[in-house]
Amino acid sequence: MSQLFSPFAIGPVTLANRIVVAPMCQYSADDGSMNDWHLQHLMSLAMSGAAMVVVEATAVERHGRITHGCVGLYSDSNELALGRVLAAARGVALPGTKFCIQIGHAGRKASSERPWEGGGPLKDNADPWPTVAASAIPFDEGWHMPRELTGQDKMRIGCAFVDAARRAARLGFDAIELHMAHGYLLHNVMSPVSNKRTDAFGGSRENRFAWPLSIAEAVRKAVPDTIAVGARITGQDWTDDGLQVEDAVALGAELKAAGLDFVCVSSGGIHPKIRISVKPGYQVPFAEAVKQGSGIATRAVGMIGTAKQAEEIIASGAADMVALARGMLDDPRWGWHAAEELGADIPFPPQYARVAKKVWPGAALARPR
């Protein structure tokens, strides 16, 4: 029996299988509000065969967006637009599909161009906005200087996370994921690469982790127990003076103690000049270490592309779940094809029954790679 297609519980939410659609920024929102692009994108992914679809990184305040095109959940208009898209995705989703939203704040990586516009800091004629960070250190040469976080900033942003989580709960999301990775604000505060403070907000790991953990605790308390709450965390910063896998294990344990149900273990993003050795499954060892060392339900992500690779990750116990992004964009029916390859059965819309082998035996379509 395929382990990839076995059920798994993350806190109060039971997934039909171990496949998750990773959050993928589309940079296409209108002042934080989703539109028809997101409608087709999430409706397609809702039929992918994944047990859970994670909505892209969603800013908790307007200045917390990465770009002008990033989704937010900081206004009634944002909530209304997201509700429309979520309802449409649920309407076509395979039976049992769960929906999660990733909420975060871009910190010093905010006020940026869309990737296809260059991906650098917004120029003066492109309506840039002020940014904040643990320390007043730019993301890279030529980037804007962020303002050092104050106690007032911490209070405002913490409340914004709680408010966004409550909006997500009101919309009916099954899970909420806090973005604590990729160099964005919560990761920026936790990493010694970017946090050079000498006050109670910096220095030791305990000091650097305290505020992000307080946000995790506040979000957990703010939403119903029927909603799973988790976080995307950093497996390592890929530099000797940054976060290491031991820090990820400690963070996983702290998040579990705070009442969180799962973590997704990614890495990198704290500084653009740090080079990462990317290969298939390159982050899986981090997920395995966090799972074994903290006991929290753990998801692996990063260059996971084939059904056999995903099956091996789950069957070996390296992670409890796998998340795919590029693979799902390349093949929006990835879960159907993985089930076919691994001998598992999953539900599919009867309107599309003619592509199923059991309906038309011997008529499988060729899928060149």
C-alpha positions as CSV (number, residue, x, y, z in Angstrom):
1,M,0.0,0.0,0.0
2,S,1.3,3.5,-0.9
3,Q,2.3,5.5,2.2
4,L,2.1,8.7,0.2
5,F,-1.7,8.0,-0.2
6,S,-2.3,7.1,3.5
7,P,-4.3,9.6,5.6
8,F,-2.5,11.8,8.2
9,A,-3.8,14.1,10.9
10,I,-2.3,17.5,11.6
11,G,-3.9,18.4,14.9
12,P,-7.7,18.6,14.4
13,V,-7.5,18.3,10.6
14,T,-7.2,14.9,8.8
15,L,-5.6,14.8,5.4
16,A,-6.7,12.2,2.9
17,N,-3.1,11.8,1.7
18,R,0.4,13.3,2.4
19,I,0.5,15.6,-0.7
20,V,0.3,19.3,-0.2
21,V,0.3,22.1,-2.8
22,A,3.0,24.5,-1.6
23,P,2.2,28.3,-1.4
24,M,3.2,30.0,-4.6
25,C,3.2,33.8,-4.9
26,Q,1.5,35.0,-8.1
27,Y,2.2,38.7,-7.7
28,S,-1.1,39.5,-9.4
29,A,-3.3,41.0,-6.7
30,D,-5.0,44.4,-6.7
31,D,-3.9,46.2,-3.5
32,G,-3.9,42.9,-1.7
33,S,-7.1,41.6,-3.2
34,M,-7.3,38.4,-5.3
35,N,-8.8,38.5,-8.8
36,D,-9.7,36.2,-11.7
37,W,-6.0,35.0,-12.1
38,H,-6.2,33.6,-8.5
39,L,-9.6,32.2,-9.3
40,Q,-8.4,29.9,-12.1
41,H,-5.1,29.2,-10.3
42,L,-6.6,27.9,-7.1
43,M,-9.5,26.2,-8.8
44,S,-7.0,24.2,-10.9
45,L,-4.9,23.3,-7.9
46,A,-8.0,22.2,-5.9
47,M,-8.4,19.3,-8.4
48,S,-4.7,18.3,-8.3
49,G,-5.2,15.3,-6.0
50,A,-3.3,17.0,-3.2
51,A,-4.9,16.6,0.2
52,M,-4.2,20.2,1.1
53,V,-3.8,23.4,-1.0
54,V,-1.9,26.2,0.7
55,V,-2.7,29.7,-0.5
56,E,0.2,31.9,-1.4
57,A,2.1,34.1,1.1
58,T,-0.5,36.6,2.3
59,A,0.5,39.9,4.0
60,V,-0.9,40.8,7.3
61,E,-0.6,44.5,6.6
62,R,-0.2,46.6,3.5
63,H,3.4,47.5,4.1
64,G,4.1,43.8,4.7
65,R,3.6,42.9,1.1
66,I,6.6,41.8,-1.0
67,T,5.4,43.6,-4.1
68,H,2.5,45.8,-5.2
69,G,1.0,42.5,-6.6
70,C,1.1,40.4,-3.4
71,V,-2.1,39.1,-1.7
72,G,-3.1,40.5,1.6
73,L,-5.6,39.9,4.3
74,Y,-5.6,43.3,6.0
75,S,-8.9,44.8,4.8
76,D,-12.5,43.9,4.3
77,S,-11.9,44.2,0.5
78,N,-9.1,41.6,0.7
79,E,-11.3,39.3,2.8
80,L,-14.2,39.6,0.4
81,A,-12.1,38.9,-2.7
82,L,-10.3,35.9,-1.1
83,G,-13.7,34.6,0.1
84,R,-14.9,34.6,-3.5
85,V,-11.9,32.7,-4.8
86,L,-11.9,30.2,-1.9
87,A,-15.6,29.4,-2.5
88,A,-15.0,28.8,-6.2
89,A,-12.0,26.5,-5.4
90,R,-14.0,24.6,-2.8
91,G,-16.8,24.2,-5.4
92,V,-14.6,22.2,-7.8
93,A,-12.2,20.6,-5.3
94,L,-11.8,16.8,-5.0
95,P,-13.8,15.4,-2.0
96,G,-11.9,16.0,1.2
97,T,-9.5,18.6,0.0
98,K,-8.4,21.0,2.7
99,F,-7.4,24.6,2.3
100,C,-4.6,26.4,4.2
101,I,-3.4,30.0,4.1
102,Q,0.1,31.2,4.7
103,I,0.3,34.6,6.5
104,G,3.4,36.7,6.9
105,H,5.2,40.0,6.7
106,A,8.0,40.7,4.2
107,G,10.0,42.9,6.4
108,R,13.1,44.3,4.7
109,K,12.3,42.3,1.5
110,A,9.1,44.3,1.1
111,S,8.7,47.2,-1.4
112,S,10.1,45.0,-4.2
113,E,9.5,44.7,-7.9
114,R,7.7,41.6,-9.2
115,P,10.1,38.9,-10.3
116,W,9.4,39.5,-14.0
117,E,10.1,43.3,-13.5
118,G,13.6,42.5,-12.1
119,G,12.9,41.6,-8.5
120,G,14.9,44.4,-7.0
121,P,13.9,47.2,-4.7
122,L,11.1,49.5,-6.0
123,K,12.5,52.6,-7.7
124,D,11.4,56.1,-6.5
125,N,9.0,56.4,-9.4
126,A,7.3,53.0,-8.6
127,D,5.5,54.0,-5.3
128,P,7.9,52.4,-2.8
129,W,7.1,52.2,0.9
130,P,9.1,52.2,4.1
131,T,10.2,48.8,5.4
132,V,11.1,47.4,8.9
133,A,13.6,44.8,10.1
134,A,15.2,43.5,13.2
135,S,18.2,45.7,12.5
136,A,18.7,48.6,10.1
137,I,20.6,46.5,7.6
138,P,19.5,46.5,3.9
139,F,18.8,43.2,2.2
140,D,21.6,43.8,-0.3
141,E,23.7,46.5,-1.8
142,G,21.4,49.1,-3.5
143,W,18.4,48.1,-1.4
144,H,16.4,50.5,0.7
145,M,17.4,51.0,4.4
146,P,14.9,49.4,6.7
147,R,13.9,51.0,9.9
148,E,14.8,49.0,13.1
149,L,11.7,47.5,14.7
150,T,10.4,49.3,17.7
151,G,8.2,48.0,20.5
152,Q,5.3,49.8,18.9
153,D,6.0,48.1,15.6
154,K,6.1,44.7,17.3
155,M,2.7,45.3,18.9
156,R,1.1,46.6,15.7
157,I,2.5,43.7,13.6
158,G,1.6,41.1,16.2
159,C,-2.0,42.4,16.2
160,A,-2.0,42.3,12.4
161,F,-1.1,38.6,12.4
162,V,-3.9,37.9,14.9
163,D,-6.4,40.0,12.8
164,A,-5.4,38.2,9.6
165,A,-5.8,34.8,11.3
166,R,-9.2,35.7,12.5
167,R,-10.2,36.8,9.0
168,A,-8.9,33.4,7.7
169,A,-10.9,31.6,10.3
170,R,-14.0,33.6,9.3
171,L,-13.5,32.5,5.7
172,G,-13.5,28.9,6.7
173,F,-9.8,27.9,6.1
174,D,-8.9,24.5,7.6
175,A,-5.4,25.6,8.5
176,I,-3.2,28.6,9.0
177,E,0.5,28.6,8.3
178,L,2.8,31.4,9.7
179,H,5.7,32.4,7.3
180,M,8.9,32.2,9.4
181,A,11.3,31.5,6.6
182,H,12.9,32.9,3.4
183,G,14.3,36.0,4.9
184,Y,10.9,37.6,5.6
185,L,10.3,39.5,8.9
186,L,9.9,36.6,11.4
187,H,12.9,34.8,9.9
188,N,14.8,38.1,9.8
189,V,14.3,38.5,13.5
190,M,15.3,35.0,14.3
191,S,18.5,34.9,12.2
192,P,21.8,36.1,13.6
193,V,22.7,37.1,10.0
194,S,20.1,39.9,10.1
195,N,19.5,40.5,13.8
196,K,22.5,42.4,15.2
197,R,20.7,44.0,18.2
198,T,22.2,44.1,21.6
199,D,19.0,44.7,23.5
200,A,16.5,42.0,24.8
201,F,15.3,41.6,21.2
202,G,18.7,40.2,20.0
203,G,21.8,38.2,21.0
204,S,20.8,34.8,22.3
205,R,18.6,32.4,20.4
206,E,16.1,32.7,23.2
207,N,15.9,36.5,22.7
208,R,15.7,36.3,18.9
209,F,13.0,33.6,18.9
210,A,10.8,35.2,21.6
211,W,8.7,37.6,19.5
212,P,8.0,35.2,16.6
213,L,7.0,32.6,19.2
214,S,4.7,35.1,20.9
215,I,3.0,35.7,17.6
216,A,2.5,31.9,17.1
217,E,1.0,31.6,20.6
218,A,-1.3,34.6,20.0
219,V,-2.5,33.2,16.6
220,R,-3.2,29.8,18.1
221,K,-5.3,31.3,20.9
222,A,-7.1,33.6,18.5
223,V,-8.6,30.9,16.2
224,P,-10.9,27.9,16.9
225,D,-9.4,24.6,18.0
226,T,-10.9,23.1,14.8
227,I,-8.3,24.9,12.7
228,A,-4.8,23.5,12.4
229,V,-2.0,26.1,12.9
230,G,1.5,25.6,11.7
231,A,4.6,27.4,10.4
232,R,7.1,27.4,7.5
233,I,10.5,27.5,9.2
234,T,14.1,27.6,8.1
235,G,16.2,24.4,8.1
236,Q,19.3,26.5,7.9
237,D,20.7,29.8,6.5
238,W,23.4,28.1,4.5
239,T,26.2,30.1,6.1
240,D,28.2,29.4,9.2
241,D,27.1,32.6,11.0
242,G,23.4,31.9,10.4
243,L,20.7,29.5,11.7
244,Q,21.6,25.8,11.6
245,V,19.5,22.7,11.6
246,E,19.9,22.5,15.4
247,D,18.0,25.9,15.6
248,A,15.3,24.5,13.4
249,V,14.9,21.5,15.7
250,A,14.7,23.8,18.7
251,L,12.1,26.1,17.0
252,G,10.0,23.0,16.0
253,A,9.9,22.0,19.7
254,E,9.0,25.5,20.8
255,L,6.2,25.8,18.3
256,K,4.9,22.4,19.4
257,A,4.9,23.6,23.0
258,A,3.0,26.7,21.9
259,G,0.2,24.5,20.5
260,L,1.1,24.5,16.8
261,D,0.3,21.3,14.8
262,F,2.9,21.2,12.0
263,V,5.9,22.8,10.4
264,C,7.1,23.0,6.8
265,V,10.9,23.0,6.6
266,S,12.4,25.2,3.9
267,S,15.8,27.1,3.9
268,G,17.7,30.0,2.6
269,G,16.6,33.5,1.6
270,I,18.3,35.5,4.4
271,H,20.8,37.2,2.0
272,P,20.9,37.0,-1.8
273,K,24.7,36.4,-2.0
274,I,24.5,33.1,0.0
275,R,24.8,30.3,-2.5
276,I,22.7,27.1,-2.0
277,S,23.5,23.7,-3.4
278,V,20.2,22.8,-5.0
279,K,19.3,19.3,-6.0
280,P,16.3,17.0,-5.8
281,G,15.2,16.7,-2.2
282,Y,18.0,18.9,-0.9
283,Q,15.9,20.1,2.1
284,V,14.6,16.7,3.1
285,P,17.4,16.1,5.7
286,F,16.3,19.3,7.5
287,A,12.7,18.1,7.7
288,E,13.9,14.7,9.0
289,A,16.0,16.3,11.7
290,V,13.2,18.5,12.8
291,K,10.7,15.6,12.8
292,Q,13.0,13.3,14.8
293,G,14.3,16.0,17.2
294,S,11.1,17.9,18.0
295,G,8.2,15.4,17.5
296,I,6.1,18.0,15.6
297,A,4.3,16.9,12.4
298,T,6.7,17.8,9.6
299,R,6.5,18.6,5.9
300,A,9.3,18.4,3.4
301,V,9.5,20.9,0.5
302,G,12.0,21.8,-2.3
303,M,12.7,20.0,-5.6
304,I,10.3,17.1,-4.9
305,G,9.1,16.2,-8.4
306,T,8.3,12.5,-8.9
307,A,5.8,10.1,-7.3
308,K,8.6,7.6,-6.4
309,Q,10.7,10.4,-4.7
310,A,7.7,11.5,-2.7
311,E,6.8,8.0,-1.7
312,E,10.3,7.3,-0.5
313,I,10.3,10.4,1.7
314,I,7.1,9.3,3.4
315,A,7.9,5.6,3.6
316,S,11.3,6.2,5.0
317,G,9.9,8.4,7.8
318,A,11.9,11.4,6.7
319,A,8.8,13.5,6.8
320,D,5.1,13.2,7.4
321,M,4.0,15.2,4.3
322,V,5.5,16.5,1.1
323,A,4.8,19.9,-0.6
324,L,5.2,20.6,-4.3
325,A,5.1,23.8,-6.2
326,R,6.9,23.6,-9.6
327,G,5.6,20.0,-10.0
328,M,2.0,21.2,-9.6
329,L,2.4,24.0,-12.1
330,D,4.0,21.7,-14.6
331,D,1.3,19.0,-14.0
332,P,-1.9,20.3,-12.4
333,R,-3.1,16.6,-12.1
334,W,0.1,15.5,-10.4
335,G,-1.8,13.7,-7.6
336,W,-3.9,11.7,-10.1
337,H,-0.8,10.5,-12.0
338,A,1.0,9.7,-8.8
339,A,-1.9,7.6,-7.6
340,E,-2.0,5.8,-10.9
341,E,1.8,5.1,-10.7
342,L,1.7,3.9,-7.1
343,G,-1.5,1.9,-7.4
344,A,-3.7,4.1,-5.2
345,D,-7.2,5.2,-5.7
346,I,-8.3,8.9,-5.4
347,P,-11.6,10.5,-6.2
348,F,-11.8,12.6,-9.4
349,P,-14.6,14.6,-11.1
350,P,-17.0,12.4,-13.1
351,Q,-16.8,15.0,-15.8
352,Y,-13.2,13.9,-16.4
353,A,-13.7,10.2,-16.0
354,R,-12.6,9.5,-19.6
355,V,-8.9,10.0,-18.6
356,A,-9.1,7.2,-16.0
357,K,-7.5,3.9,-16.8
358,K,-10.3,2.0,-15.1
359,V,-12.8,3.7,-17.4
360,W,-10.9,3.4,-20.6
361,P,-8.4,0.5,-20.0
362,G,-5.4,0.6,-22.2
363,A,-6.0,4.2,-23.3
364,A,-3.6,6.0,-21.0
365,L,-2.3,9.2,-22.4
366,A,1.4,9.6,-23.1
367,R,3.1,12.0,-20.7
368,P,6.5,13.0,-22.2
369,R,9.1,14.4,-19.8
